[in-house]
């Protein structure tokens, strides 16, 4: 998905910076990825719930 590409691009400084906020254990690299993942997961849950509610109850599931 698009979010996977975005998080991979944002993870590039993790491999470059040995210390500081952009290091692998830094605050920017951790919280940026966590917030983006949280938004993505929230939207996926909302859209799946909406799609499930729009599907007729008597419709057979796909095999």
N, CA, C, O and CB atoms as a CASP TS submission, in Angstrom:
PFRMAT TS
TARGET T0000
AUTHOR 0000-0000-0000
METHOD Language model
MODEL 1
PARENT N/A
ATOM      1  N   UNK     1       0.835  -1.187   0.000  1.00  0.00           N
ATOM      2  CA  UNK     1       0.000   0.000   0.000  1.00  0.00           C
ATOM      3  C   UNK     1       0.875   1.243   0.000  1.00  0.00           C
ATOM      4  O   UNK     1       2.098   1.166   0.114  1.00  0.00           O
ATOM      5  CB  UNK     1      -0.947   0.002   1.210  1.00  0.00           C
ATOM      6  N   UNK     2       0.232   2.365  -0.128  1.00  0.00           N
ATOM      7  CA  UNK     2       0.949   3.645  -0.136  1.00  0.00           C
ATOM      8  C   UNK     2       1.630   3.883   1.206  1.00  0.00           C
ATOM      9  O   UNK     2       2.745   4.402   1.254  1.00  0.00           O
ATOM     10  CB  UNK     2      -0.014   4.807  -0.458  1.00  0.00           C
ATOM     11  N   UNK     3       0.969   3.508   2.288  1.00  0.00           N
ATOM     12  CA  UNK     3       1.543   3.758   3.610  1.00  0.00           C
ATOM     13  C   UNK     3       2.810   2.953   3.837  1.00  0.00           C
ATOM     14  O   UNK     3       3.709   3.406   4.545  1.00  0.00           O
ATOM     15  CB  UNK     3       0.530   3.436   4.693  1.00  0.00           C
ATOM     16  N   UNK     4       2.895   1.791   3.260  1.00  0.00           N
ATOM     17  CA  UNK     4       4.123   1.005   3.382  1.00  0.00           C
ATOM     18  C   UNK     4       5.282   1.742   2.721  1.00  0.00           C
ATOM     19  O   UNK     4       6.388   1.768   3.259  1.00  0.00           O
ATOM     20  CB  UNK     4       3.944  -0.395   2.751  1.00  0.00           C
ATOM     21  N   UNK     5       5.037   2.333   1.569  1.00  0.00           N
ATOM     22  CA  UNK     5       6.076   3.094   0.875  1.00  0.00           C
ATOM     23  C   UNK     5       6.485   4.306   1.699  1.00  0.00           C
ATOM     24  O   UNK     5       7.673   4.601   1.831  1.00  0.00           O
ATOM     25  CB  UNK     5       5.590   3.535  -0.518  1.00  0.00           C
ATOM     26  N   UNK     6       5.501   5.007   2.252  1.00  0.00           N
ATOM     27  CA  UNK     6       5.791   6.203   3.056  1.00  0.00           C
ATOM     28  C   UNK     6       6.624   5.837   4.277  1.00  0.00           C
ATOM     29  O   UNK     6       7.601   6.520   4.584  1.00  0.00           O
ATOM     30  CB  UNK     6       4.483   6.896   3.494  1.00  0.00           C
ATOM     31  N   UNK     7       6.255   4.778   4.973  1.00  0.00           N
ATOM     32  CA  UNK     7       7.018   4.408   6.162  1.00  0.00           C
ATOM     33  C   UNK     7       8.421   3.914   5.814  1.00  0.00           C
ATOM     34  O   UNK     7       9.355   4.115   6.590  1.00  0.00           O
ATOM     35  CB  UNK     7       6.276   3.338   6.941  1.00  0.00           C
ATOM     36  N   UNK     8       8.576   3.281   4.671  1.00  0.00           N
ATOM     37  CA  UNK     8       9.919   2.863   4.263  1.00  0.00           C
ATOM     38  C   UNK     8      10.797   4.075   3.958  1.00  0.00           C
ATOM     39  O   UNK     8      11.982   4.083   4.292  1.00  0.00           O
ATOM     40  CB  UNK     8       9.844   1.940   3.033  1.00  0.00           C
ATOM     41  N   UNK     9      10.227   5.088   3.333  1.00  0.00           N
ATOM     42  CA  UNK     9      10.988   6.309   3.043  1.00  0.00           C
ATOM     43  C   UNK     9      11.356   7.021   4.338  1.00  0.00           C
ATOM     44  O   UNK     9      12.469   7.530   4.477  1.00  0.00           O
ATOM     45  CB  UNK     9      10.180   7.253   2.123  1.00  0.00           C
ATOM     46  N   UNK    10      10.421   7.057   5.288  1.00  0.00           N
ATOM     47  CA  UNK    10      10.706   7.709   6.564  1.00  0.00           C
ATOM     48  C   UNK    10      11.709   6.925   7.407  1.00  0.00           C
ATOM     49  O   UNK    10      12.308   7.478   8.329  1.00  0.00           O
ATOM     50  CB  UNK    10       9.423   7.897   7.344  1.00  0.00           C
ATOM     51  N   UNK    11      11.895   5.656   7.101  1.00  0.00           N
ATOM     52  CA  UNK    11      12.836   4.836   7.871  1.00  0.00           C
ATOM     53  C   UNK    11      14.273   4.973   7.391  1.00  0.00           C
ATOM     54  O   UNK    11      15.182   4.452   8.037  1.00  0.00           O
ATOM     55  CB  UNK    11      12.426   3.387   7.806  1.00  0.00           C
ATOM     56  N   UNK    12      14.502   5.654   6.287  1.00  0.00           N
ATOM     57  CA  UNK    12      15.859   5.796   5.752  1.00  0.00           C
ATOM     58  C   UNK    12      16.809   6.456   6.754  1.00  0.00           C
ATOM     59  O   UNK    12      17.930   5.970   6.904  1.00  0.00           O
ATOM     60  CB  UNK    12      15.828   6.608   4.464  1.00  0.00           C
ATOM     61  N   UNK    13      16.425   7.542   7.452  1.00  0.00           N
ATOM     62  CA  UNK    13      17.367   8.135   8.412  1.00  0.00           C
ATOM     63  C   UNK    13      17.762   7.194   9.539  1.00  0.00           C
ATOM     64  O   UNK    13      18.801   7.397  10.167  1.00  0.00           O
ATOM     65  CB  UNK    13      16.772   9.377   9.001  1.00  0.00           C
ATOM     66  N   UNK    14      16.967   6.177   9.809  1.00  0.00           N
ATOM     67  CA  UNK    14      17.294   5.232  10.872  1.00  0.00           C
ATOM     68  C   UNK    14      18.608   4.522  10.574  1.00  0.00           C
ATOM     69  O   UNK    14      19.378   4.241  11.492  1.00  0.00           O
ATOM     70  CB  UNK    14      16.165   4.209  11.048  1.00  0.00           C
ATOM     71  N   UNK    15      18.872   4.230   9.312  1.00  0.00           N
ATOM     72  CA  UNK    15      20.092   3.525   8.944  1.00  0.00           C
ATOM     73  C   UNK    15      21.279   4.471   8.771  1.00  0.00           C
ATOM     74  O   UNK    15      22.426   4.023   8.746  1.00  0.00           O
ATOM     75  CB  UNK    15      19.868   2.744   7.669  1.00  0.00           C
ATOM     76  N   UNK    16      21.020   5.759   8.652  1.00  0.00           N
ATOM     77  CA  UNK    16      22.086   6.733   8.437  1.00  0.00           C
ATOM     78  C   UNK    16      22.587   7.316   9.755  1.00  0.00           C
ATOM     79  O   UNK    16      23.794   7.439   9.962  1.00  0.00           O
ATOM     80  CB  UNK    16      21.600   7.854   7.524  1.00  0.00           C
ATOM     81  N   UNK    17      21.659   7.674  10.646  1.00  0.00           N
ATOM     82  CA  UNK    17      22.020   8.346  11.893  1.00  0.00           C
ATOM     83  C   UNK    17      22.365   7.329  12.983  1.00  0.00           C
ATOM     84  O   UNK    17      21.543   6.473  13.311  1.00  0.00           O
ATOM     85  CB  UNK    17      20.873   9.255  12.361  1.00  0.00           C
ATOM     86  N   UNK    18      23.580   7.415  13.549  1.00  0.00           N
ATOM     87  CA  UNK    18      23.943   6.485  14.618  1.00  0.00           C
ATOM     88  C   UNK    18      23.356   6.872  15.981  1.00  0.00           C
ATOM     89  O   UNK    18      23.211   6.022  16.859  1.00  0.00           O
ATOM     90  CB  UNK    18      25.446   6.401  14.725  1.00  0.00           C
ATOM     91  N   UNK    19      23.020   8.151  16.153  1.00  0.00           N
ATOM     92  CA  UNK    19      22.469   8.615  17.429  1.00  0.00           C
ATOM     93  C   UNK    19      21.567   9.815  17.167  1.00  0.00           C
ATOM     94  O   UNK    19      21.613  10.424  16.099  1.00  0.00           O
ATOM     95  CB  UNK    19      23.607   8.984  18.436  1.00  0.00           C
ATOM     96  N   UNK    20      20.758  10.137  18.147  1.00  0.00           N
ATOM     97  CA  UNK    20      19.879  11.288  18.026  1.00  0.00           C
ATOM     98  C   UNK    20      18.446  10.892  17.721  1.00  0.00           C
ATOM     99  O   UNK    20      18.096   9.713  17.781  1.00  0.00           O
ATOM    100  CB  UNK    20      20.387  12.212  16.959  1.00  0.00           C
ATOM    101  N   UNK    21      17.610  11.880  17.392  1.00  0.00           N
ATOM    102  CA  UNK    21      16.185  11.600  17.200  1.00  0.00           C
ATOM    103  C   UNK    21      15.873  10.753  15.974  1.00  0.00           C
ATOM    104  O   UNK    21      14.808  10.138  15.912  1.00  0.00           O
ATOM    105  CB  UNK    21      15.440  12.883  17.101  1.00  0.00           C
ATOM    106  N   UNK    22      16.773  10.705  15.002  1.00  0.00           N
ATOM    107  CA  UNK    22      16.527   9.905  13.798  1.00  0.00           C
ATOM    108  C   UNK    22      17.215   8.537  13.843  1.00  0.00           C
ATOM    109  O   UNK    22      17.158   7.795  12.863  1.00  0.00           O
ATOM    110  CB  UNK    22      16.996  10.667  12.572  1.00  0.00           C
ATOM    111  N   UNK    23      17.851   8.196  14.940  1.00  0.00           N
ATOM    112  CA  UNK    23      18.472   6.876  15.083  1.00  0.00           C
ATOM    113  C   UNK    23      17.383   5.819  15.247  1.00  0.00           C
ATOM    114  O   UNK    23      16.207   6.154  15.384  1.00  0.00           O
ATOM    115  CB  UNK    23      19.451   6.848  16.295  1.00  0.00           C
ATOM    116  N   UNK    24      17.772   4.549  15.234  1.00  0.00           N
ATOM    117  CA  UNK    24      16.786   3.469  15.293  1.00  0.00           C
ATOM    118  C   UNK    24      15.978   3.515  16.583  1.00  0.00           C
ATOM    119  O   UNK    24      14.828   3.075  16.604  1.00  0.00           O
ATOM    120  CB  UNK    24      17.476   2.117  15.163  1.00  0.00           C
ATOM    121  N   UNK    25      16.565   4.044  17.665  1.00  0.00           N
ATOM    122  CA  UNK    25      15.847   4.143  18.930  1.00  0.00           C
ATOM    123  C   UNK    25      15.477   5.589  19.264  1.00  0.00           C
ATOM    124  O   UNK    25      15.172   5.898  20.415  1.00  0.00           O
ATOM    125  CB  UNK    25      16.684   3.551  20.052  1.00  0.00           C
ATOM    126  N   UNK    26      15.502   6.461  18.280  1.00  0.00           N
ATOM    127  CA  UNK    26      15.192   7.864  18.499  1.00  0.00           C
ATOM    128  C   UNK    26      13.699   8.136  18.512  1.00  0.00           C
ATOM    129  O   UNK    26      12.895   7.320  18.063  1.00  0.00           O
ATOM    130  CB  UNK    26      15.848   8.701  17.446  1.00  0.00           C
ATOM    131  N   UNK    27      13.350   9.292  19.033  1.00  0.00           N
ATOM    132  CA  UNK    27      11.932   9.634  19.177  1.00  0.00           C
ATOM    133  C   UNK    27      11.251   9.881  17.832  1.00  0.00           C
ATOM    134  O   UNK    27      10.096   9.494  17.653  1.00  0.00           O
ATOM    135  CB  UNK    27      11.782  10.863  20.055  1.00  0.00           C
ATOM    136  N   UNK    28      11.931  10.509  16.896  1.00  0.00           N
ATOM    137  CA  UNK    28      11.301  10.807  15.600  1.00  0.00           C
ATOM    138  C   UNK    28      11.019   9.532  14.817  1.00  0.00           C
ATOM    139  O   UNK    28       9.931   9.363  14.267  1.00  0.00           O
ATOM    140  CB  UNK    28      12.196  11.739  14.770  1.00  0.00           C
ATOM    141  N   UNK    29      11.989   8.644  14.767  1.00  0.00           N
ATOM    142  CA  UNK    29      11.785   7.419  13.989  1.00  0.00           C
ATOM    143  C   UNK    29      10.715   6.544  14.617  1.00  0.00           C
ATOM    144  O   UNK    29       9.938   5.917  13.897  1.00  0.00           O
ATOM    145  CB  UNK    29      13.094   6.635  13.868  1.00  0.00           C
ATOM    146  N   UNK    30      10.655   6.487  15.928  1.00  0.00           N
ATOM    147  CA  UNK    30       9.649   5.655  16.592  1.00  0.00           C
ATOM    148  C   UNK    30       8.256   6.245  16.459  1.00  0.00           C
ATOM    149  O   UNK    30       7.334   5.560  16.017  1.00  0.00           O
ATOM    150  CB  UNK    30       9.993   5.480  18.063  1.00  0.00           C
ATOM    151  N   UNK    31       8.092   7.508  16.834  1.00  0.00           N
ATOM    152  CA  UNK    31       6.746   8.092  16.869  1.00  0.00           C
ATOM    153  C   UNK    31       6.186   8.361  15.484  1.00  0.00           C
ATOM    154  O   UNK    31       4.974   8.262  15.293  1.00  0.00           O
ATOM    155  CB  UNK    31       6.761   9.375  17.657  1.00  0.00           C
ATOM    156  N   UNK    32       7.016   8.694  14.520  1.00  0.00           N
ATOM    157  CA  UNK    32       6.514   8.911  13.159  1.00  0.00           C
ATOM    158  C   UNK    32       5.924   7.622  12.602  1.00  0.00           C
ATOM    159  O   UNK    32       4.813   7.622  12.073  1.00  0.00           O
ATOM    160  CB  UNK    32       7.639   9.427  12.236  1.00  0.00           C
ATOM    161  N   UNK    33       6.653   6.545  12.718  1.00  0.00           N
ATOM    162  CA  UNK    33       6.146   5.260  12.240  1.00  0.00           C
ATOM    163  C   UNK    33       4.928   4.791  13.006  1.00  0.00           C
ATOM    164  O   UNK    33       4.000   4.233  12.422  1.00  0.00           O
ATOM    165  CB  UNK    33       7.221   4.218  12.327  1.00  0.00           C
ATOM    166  N   UNK    34       4.925   5.013  14.305  1.00  0.00           N
ATOM    167  CA  UNK    34       3.796   4.590  15.134  1.00  0.00           C
ATOM    168  C   UNK    34       2.537   5.365  14.798  1.00  0.00           C
ATOM    169  O   UNK    34       1.459   4.779  14.701  1.00  0.00           O
ATOM    170  CB  UNK    34       4.127   4.760  16.607  1.00  0.00           C
ATOM    171  N   UNK    35       2.653   6.663  14.620  1.00  0.00           N
ATOM    172  CA  UNK    35       1.484   7.488  14.291  1.00  0.00           C
ATOM    173  C   UNK    35       0.949   7.138  12.908  1.00  0.00           C
ATOM    174  O   UNK    35      -0.263   7.009  12.733  1.00  0.00           O
ATOM    175  CB  UNK    35       1.841   8.985  14.357  1.00  0.00           C
ATOM    176  N   UNK    36       1.817   6.986  11.937  1.00  0.00           N
ATOM    177  CA  UNK    36       1.373   6.629  10.585  1.00  0.00           C
ATOM    178  C   UNK    36       0.694   5.259  10.594  1.00  0.00           C
ATOM    179  O   UNK    36      -0.347   5.079   9.963  1.00  0.00           O
ATOM    180  CB  UNK    36       2.568   6.629   9.598  1.00  0.00           C
ATOM    181  N   UNK    37       1.274   4.302  11.302  1.00  0.00           N
ATOM    182  CA  UNK    37       0.654   2.979  11.390  1.00  0.00           C
ATOM    183  C   UNK    37      -0.702   3.058  12.082  1.00  0.00           C
ATOM    184  O   UNK    37      -1.643   2.374  11.679  1.00  0.00           O
ATOM    185  CB  UNK    37       1.574   2.003  12.140  1.00  0.00           C
ATOM    186  N   UNK    38      -0.809   3.880  13.113  1.00  0.00           N
ATOM    187  CA  UNK    38      -2.085   4.043  13.812  1.00  0.00           C
ATOM    188  C   UNK    38      -3.162   4.622  12.914  1.00  0.00           C
ATOM    189  O   UNK    38      -4.295   4.140  12.916  1.00  0.00           O
ATOM    190  CB  UNK    38      -1.907   4.930  15.024  1.00  0.00           C
ATOM    191  N   UNK    39      -2.824   5.656  12.141  1.00  0.00           N
ATOM    192  CA  UNK    39      -3.783   6.228  11.189  1.00  0.00           C
ATOM    193  C   UNK    39      -4.195   5.198  10.147  1.00  0.00           C
ATOM    194  O   UNK    39      -5.381   5.047   9.853  1.00  0.00           O
ATOM    195  CB  UNK    39      -3.186   7.462  10.499  1.00  0.00           C
ATOM    196  N   UNK    40      -3.229   4.499   9.596  1.00  0.00           N
ATOM    197  CA  UNK    40      -3.519   3.496   8.566  1.00  0.00           C
ATOM    198  C   UNK    40      -4.438   2.409   9.109  1.00  0.00           C
ATOM    199  O   UNK    40      -5.420   2.041   8.464  1.00  0.00           O
ATOM    200  CB  UNK    40      -2.217   2.871   8.042  1.00  0.00           C
ATOM    201  N   UNK    41      -4.123   1.900  10.286  1.00  0.00           N
ATOM    202  CA  UNK    41      -4.930   0.842  10.878  1.00  0.00           C
ATOM    203  C   UNK    41      -6.341   1.332  11.182  1.00  0.00           C
ATOM    204  O   UNK    41      -7.306   0.592  10.988  1.00  0.00           O
ATOM    205  CB  UNK    41      -4.268   0.319  12.150  1.00  0.00           C
ATOM    206  N   UNK    42      -6.473   2.559  11.654  1.00  0.00           N
ATOM    207  CA  UNK    42      -7.797   3.126  11.933  1.00  0.00           C
ATOM    208  C   UNK    42      -8.633   3.218  10.665  1.00  0.00           C
ATOM    209  O   UNK    42      -9.809   2.853  10.667  1.00  0.00           O
ATOM    210  CB  UNK    42      -7.664   4.512  12.571  1.00  0.00           C
ATOM    211  N   UNK    43      -8.039   3.699   9.592  1.00  0.00           N
ATOM    212  CA  UNK    43      -8.778   3.814   8.335  1.00  0.00           C
ATOM    213  C   UNK    43      -9.156   2.452   7.773  1.00  0.00           C
ATOM    214  O   UNK    43     -10.256   2.285   7.247  1.00  0.00           O
ATOM    215  CB  UNK    43      -7.958   4.580   7.313  1.00  0.00           C
ATOM    216  N   UNK    44      -8.266   1.484   7.877  1.00  0.00           N
ATOM    217  CA  UNK    44      -8.579   0.140   7.392  1.00  0.00           C
ATOM    218  C   UNK    44      -9.751  -0.445   8.176  1.00  0.00           C
ATOM    219  O   UNK    44     -10.648  -1.048   7.586  1.00  0.00           O
ATOM    220  CB  UNK    44      -7.343  -0.782   7.504  1.00  0.00           C
ATOM    221  N   UNK    45      -9.753  -0.276   9.479  1.00  0.00           N
ATOM    222  CA  UNK    45     -10.850  -0.789  10.299  1.00  0.00           C
ATOM    223  C   UNK    45     -12.163  -0.122   9.930  1.00  0.00           C
ATOM    224  O   UNK    45     -13.184  -0.795   9.794  1.00  0.00           O
ATOM    225  CB  UNK    45     -10.555  -0.579  11.784  1.00  0.00           C
ATOM    226  N   UNK    46     -12.146   1.199   9.767  1.00  0.00           N
ATOM    227  CA  UNK    46     -13.373   1.930   9.417  1.00  0.00           C
ATOM    228  C   UNK    46     -13.902   1.486   8.064  1.00  0.00           C
ATOM    229  O   UNK    46     -15.100   1.239   7.920  1.00  0.00           O
ATOM    230  CB  UNK    46     -13.115   3.445   9.407  1.00  0.00           C
ATOM    231  N   UNK    47     -13.032   1.382   7.073  1.00  0.00           N
ATOM    232  CA  UNK    47     -13.492   1.004   5.730  1.00  0.00           C
ATOM    233  C   UNK    47     -13.963  -0.448   5.671  1.00  0.00           C
ATOM    234  O   UNK    47     -14.927  -0.748   4.966  1.00  0.00           O
ATOM    235  CB  UNK    47     -12.375   1.221   4.714  1.00  0.00           C
ATOM    236  N   UNK    48     -13.312  -1.347   6.389  1.00  0.00           N
ATOM    237  CA  UNK    48     -13.770  -2.732   6.420  1.00  0.00           C
ATOM    238  C   UNK    48     -15.119  -2.853   7.128  1.00  0.00           C
ATOM    239  O   UNK    48     -15.978  -3.629   6.709  1.00  0.00           O
ATOM    240  CB  UNK    48     -12.732  -3.618   7.111  1.00  0.00           C
ATOM    241  N   UNK    49     -15.298  -2.091   8.192  1.00  0.00           N
ATOM    242  CA  UNK    49     -16.586  -2.097   8.897  1.00  0.00           C
ATOM    243  C   UNK    49     -17.685  -1.561   7.992  1.00  0.00           C
ATOM    244  O   UNK    49     -18.786  -2.111   7.948  1.00  0.00           O
ATOM    245  CB  UNK    49     -16.508  -1.259  10.193  1.00  0.00           C
ATOM    246  N   UNK    50     -17.387  -0.495   7.275  1.00  0.00           N
ATOM    247  CA  UNK    50     -18.364   0.093   6.355  1.00  0.00           C
ATOM    248  C   UNK    50     -18.715  -0.884   5.231  1.00  0.00           C
ATOM    249  O   UNK    50     -19.887  -1.028   4.883  1.00  0.00           O
ATOM    250  CB  UNK    50     -17.821   1.407   5.763  1.00  0.00           C
ATOM    251  N   UNK    51     -17.723  -1.548   4.668  1.00  0.00           N
ATOM    252  CA  UNK    51     -17.976  -2.518   3.601  1.00  0.00           C
ATOM    253  C   UNK    51     -18.781  -3.705   4.119  1.00  0.00           C
ATOM    254  O   UNK    51     -19.631  -4.239   3.407  1.00  0.00           O
ATOM    255  CB  UNK    51     -16.653  -3.005   2.995  1.00  0.00           C
ATOM    256  N   UNK    52     -18.520  -4.112   5.341  1.00  0.00           N
ATOM    257  CA  UNK    52     -19.259  -5.219   5.929  1.00  0.00           C
ATOM    258  C   UNK    52     -20.719  -4.845   6.167  1.00  0.00           C
ATOM    259  O   UNK    52     -21.610  -5.673   5.975  1.00  0.00           O
ATOM    260  CB  UNK    52     -18.608  -5.652   7.237  1.00  0.00           C
ATOM    261  N   UNK    53     -20.967  -3.617   6.580  1.00  0.00           N
ATOM    262  CA  UNK    53     -22.341  -3.170   6.814  1.00  0.00           C
ATOM    263  C   UNK    53     -23.115  -3.012   5.514  1.00  0.00           C
ATOM    264  O   UNK    53     -24.332  -3.193   5.505  1.00  0.00           O
ATOM    265  CB  UNK    53     -22.343  -1.854   7.575  1.00  0.00           C
ATOM    266  N   UNK    54     -22.446  -2.681   4.423  1.00  0.00           N
ATOM    267  CA  UNK    54     -23.120  -2.491   3.137  1.00  0.00           C
ATOM    268  C   UNK    54     -23.434  -3.806   2.434  1.00  0.00           C
ATOM    269  O   UNK    54     -24.281  -3.837   1.541  1.00  0.00           O
ATOM    270  CB  UNK    54     -22.270  -1.631   2.234  1.00  0.00           C
ATOM    271  N   UNK    55     -22.776  -4.876   2.816  1.00  0.00           N
ATOM    272  CA  UNK    55     -23.029  -6.169   2.182  1.00  0.00           C
ATOM    273  C   UNK    55     -24.356  -6.726   2.700  1.00  0.00           C
ATOM    274  O   UNK    55     -24.586  -6.755   3.909  1.00  0.00           O
ATOM    275  CB  UNK    55     -21.859  -7.168   2.460  1.00  0.00           C
ATOM    276  N   UNK    56     -25.226  -7.167   1.794  1.00  0.00           N
ATOM    277  CA  UNK    56     -26.507  -7.738   2.240  1.00  0.00           C
ATOM    278  C   UNK    56     -26.288  -8.977   3.109  1.00  0.00           C
ATOM    279  O   UNK    56     -25.364  -9.759   2.886  1.00  0.00           O
ATOM    280  CB  UNK    56     -27.385  -8.099   1.025  1.00  0.00           C
ATOM    281  N   UNK    57     -27.159  -9.134   4.103  1.00  0.00           N
ATOM    282  CA  UNK    57     -27.009 -10.239   5.050  1.00  0.00           C
ATOM    283  C   UNK    57     -27.253 -11.594   4.396  1.00  0.00           C
ATOM    284  O   UNK    57     -26.680 -12.598   4.818  1.00  0.00           O
ATOM    285  CB  UNK    57     -27.959 -10.056   6.217  1.00  0.00           C
ATOM    286  N   UNK    58     -28.105 -11.628   3.365  1.00  0.00           N
ATOM    287  CA  UNK    58     -28.429 -12.908   2.744  1.00  0.00           C
ATOM    288  C   UNK    58     -27.475 -13.280   1.606  1.00  0.00           C
ATOM    289  O   UNK    58     -27.637 -14.334   0.991  1.00  0.00           O
ATOM    290  CB  UNK    58     -29.843 -12.875   2.224  1.00  0.00           C
ATOM    291  N   UNK    59     -26.499 -12.443   1.321  1.00  0.00           N
ATOM    292  CA  UNK    59     -25.540 -12.729   0.251  1.00  0.00           C
ATOM    293  C   UNK    59     -24.533 -13.773   0.730  1.00  0.00           C
ATOM    294  O   UNK    59     -23.989 -13.670   1.829  1.00  0.00           O
ATOM    295  CB  UNK    59     -24.810 -11.431  -0.200  1.00  0.00           C
ATOM    296  N   UNK    60     -24.298 -14.762  -0.101  1.00  0.00           N
ATOM    297  CA  UNK    60     -23.358 -15.820   0.260  1.00  0.00           C
ATOM    298  C   UNK    60     -21.925 -15.288   0.232  1.00  0.00           C
ATOM    299  O   UNK    60     -21.583 -14.467  -0.619  1.00  0.00           O
ATOM    300  CB  UNK    60     -23.504 -17.026  -0.695  1.00  0.00           C
ATOM    301  N   UNK    61     -21.095 -15.751   1.155  1.00  0.00           N
ATOM    302  CA  UNK    61     -19.696 -15.314   1.138  1.00  0.00           C
ATOM    303  C   UNK    61     -18.952 -15.895  -0.054  1.00  0.00           C
ATOM    304  O   UNK    61     -19.360 -16.906  -0.627  1.00  0.00           O
ATOM    305  CB  UNK    61     -18.994 -15.716   2.437  1.00  0.00           C
ATOM    306  N   UNK    62     -17.872 -15.251  -0.412  1.00  0.00           N
ATOM    307  CA  UNK    62     -17.051 -15.753  -1.513  1.00  0.00           C
ATOM    308  C   UNK    62     -16.351 -17.031  -1.087  1.00  0.00           C
ATOM    309  O   UNK    62     -16.015 -17.189   0.087  1.00  0.00           O
ATOM    310  CB  UNK    62     -16.017 -14.693  -1.962  1.00  0.00           C
ATOM    311  N   UNK    63     -16.126 -17.952  -2.026  1.00  0.00           N
ATOM    312  CA  UNK    63     -15.465 -19.216  -1.652  1.00  0.00           C
ATOM    313  C   UNK    63     -14.006 -19.012  -1.325  1.00  0.00           C
ATOM    314  O   UNK    63     -13.308 -19.970  -0.993  1.00  0.00           O
ATOM    315  CB  UNK    63     -15.592 -20.237  -2.769  1.00  0.00           C
TER
END
